[in-house]
Amino acid sequence: MSANPKISPSVIQQWLSERIGINEVEQRLVSLGHDDVSIAAHVQEFKKVKYARRQNAGFIYVAIGAFLGFISCVVTMINPIPEWNDFFLYGLTSLAIVIVFTGFFYIFE
């Protein structure tokens, strides 16, 4: 193989869609006859794309949680239905916090 391995984005996407692990990627590359440099480059690119997807999902969770928290805050301040004040103040705010922290987990893990 060459010193600068060519990494196919379609192969990386296929591996991601199959949800295989890093060890399985390495085994497949070894079985295809790639050298150590090519395997390392492919695994590095696989990890980069995999973690980018996870980070994007985390940002989506944070945005949804922030929006839900904002809606909860506004509805609590407006207080259109006084009997539901506790639901909006404690229920939706707690749910928003859980969603935001789930997003943080996906981003920073």
Order of alpha helices (4+ residues) and beta strands (2+ residues): alpha-alpha-alpha-alpha
